[in-house]
Each structure stands twice: as C-alpha cells, then as structure tokens.
C-alpha cells in the first residue's frame, strides 16, 4: 500500500478534476495491486516509484475509469487523465497484530484523567473533578513503530470508553476478552481522528466533545451517553488490515 497526495486533470482540457492530500486533506492510501479497480494507470506508476518521489504521468482512458469514462468528472470515454503524485509512504503488507502494547509509557498532559494499567495492559481510569472539557484533544502516551493508520483502514484495537460527565465506563473491549476490529469509517468522527495518522503499537488518549461524538445522534440509545456529554477513550492500536 502506498500513501500518496495527488492531483489529477482532464487530459483534453487541462481542467483540474480533484486532489487528495493537499490543503489540509488526508492523503490517500492506495493498494499497489494491479487487480484492484482503482485507476490502474496510477498503480502502474506507483509500482515503479520510490518513497519521497514526485511523479507525473498520463493515464489512458481504459486504465482510468474504463470504456464508459466518468461523466461526473467531465471525462468522455476517450479522455485521458494527467496526474501529479507525491509518494509519501510505502507500507509493506500488514504485519500480524500485536498481542499487547509494549513501549515506553510517557505521562499524559495536564488535565487528562489519571490512568493506571493492570499487568494485562487494561486501563483503570479516574476522571478528575471540575470543569468538563469541551475541546477535542488527543495525546500519545506510547509511540509505536508500526504501520501508520490511514483513513479507511480496518484497525485492531483494545479500548476503554468513559463518559466524562457521569464518570462511568460505557464500553470496553477488555471486558469482552478480545480486541475489536472495525474500519475507521465506521466510528464516530472523534474516534476516527484519534486513530488516523498514528502508528501500530501506539497508545492514544482521546477526549471527544459531543459535536464529534454522539451529540449529533442525540446520545446513545441506551442512555449511557447523553447528547451533551464529553467522552474519553484509552486506545491501544494493535494492528491494521
């Protein structure tokens, strides 16, 4: 898999079609697989490129969107695509997930909950008294050295979630006895943003205000999280698929 920032243009008119990875956008993680139905002409180029390179090329119609073109982008069946791509990172095939986090633990920033860890790694969280935070915050307390979690990745994690307002736990994979696996596109925005860009082997602490959590949903159906509640997660990133 290759992490790229790229822009692409109509090969006939020169009009910009779109871009990813620039102007604050998340880069794209593209499978370097000739069998994958993703702009195969771009994949051909990625297979011949090295990390840190900037490449430019032309994708002929049949190696872009196929014989039908892409009318939504103004591309007729016989229109090529011009692209410029920055090769940010080349990732090897995913390694087997970790059994547990094993790295140097650093102190959480001031204002975060007090956390102790059992021998297994399961956290015990004590929410402080005082004002409930209303801003989104992420802290890395163990920095892993594995692959980077990309937008859309399927992650394997151990986590515990606490309602900051009520100081009660509402969910924990530890209590179920095994890590959880899901796509970063299947979770609330604050949880996703706390994982994307971090590395396997990391432990992250995430403070999520209601706007990035369950506030827009009106809370959770079971009532454990209200529409105005801030939530807190301790997450061990064990692997990606």
CORVENZI-V793628 format. One record per pair of residues at least 12 apart in sequence whose ideal C-beta (glycine too) atoms are under 6 Angstrom apart, sorted by the first residue. I is the first residue (numbers start at 1). GAP is how many residues later the second one is. D is the distance in whole Angstrom. If there is no record, write none. Layout:
BEGIN
i,gap,d
I,GAP,D
I,GAP,D
END
This chain:
BEGIN
i,gap,d
1,28,5
1,30,5
1,90,5
2,28,5
2,30,5
2,44,5
2,88,5
3,24,5
3,26,5
3,85,4
3,86,4
4,24,6
4,26,6
4,81,5
4,83,6
5,16,2
5,17,6
5,22,5
5,81,5
6,77,6
6,79,4
7,12,4
7,77,5
8,73,5
8,75,4
9,73,5
11,68,6
11,69,3
11,70,6
11,71,5
12,67,5
17,56,5
26,125,5
27,61,5
29,121,4
32,14,5
32,15,6
39,25,6
40,23,5
41,18,3
41,22,3
41,23,6
45,12,5
49,38,5
51,36,5
51,39,5
53,34,5
54,32,5
55,30,5
56,28,5
58,22,5
58,24,6
59,22,4
60,20,5
61,17,6
64,17,5
91,56,5
94,146,6
94,147,6
97,59,4
97,141,5
97,142,3
98,140,5
100,21,5
101,20,6
101,41,5
101,102,5
101,135,5
103,39,4
105,36,6
105,37,6
106,35,5
108,31,5
108,33,6
108,97,6
109,30,5
112,93,6
113,12,5
113,13,6
113,14,5
114,12,4
122,52,4
123,37,5
123,111,4
125,37,5
127,37,6
127,40,4
132,32,5
132,33,6
132,98,5
133,74,5
133,97,6
134,75,5
136,73,6
136,76,6
137,70,4
138,56,5
138,66,6
138,68,5
139,66,5
140,62,6
140,64,5
141,62,5
142,60,6
142,61,4
143,59,6
144,55,4
144,56,5
144,57,2
144,58,4
145,56,6
146,53,5
146,54,3
146,55,5
147,53,5
147,93,6
148,51,5
149,46,5
149,47,5
149,49,5
149,91,6
151,45,5
152,33,5
153,31,6
153,87,5
154,29,5
154,87,4
155,40,6
155,85,5
156,23,5
156,25,5
156,82,5
156,83,4
157,22,6
157,23,6
157,78,5
157,80,6
158,15,5
158,21,5
158,78,4
159,14,5
159,74,6
159,76,4
160,12,4
160,74,5
161,70,6
161,72,5
162,70,5
163,62,6
163,66,5
163,68,6
164,66,4
164,68,5
165,64,4
170,54,4
170,55,6
179,59,6
184,12,6
188,25,5
189,23,5
190,18,3
190,22,3
190,23,5
194,12,4
198,39,6
200,37,5
200,39,6
202,35,5
203,33,5
204,31,5
205,29,6
206,27,4
207,25,6
208,23,5
209,21,5
210,18,5
213,18,5
215,12,5
END
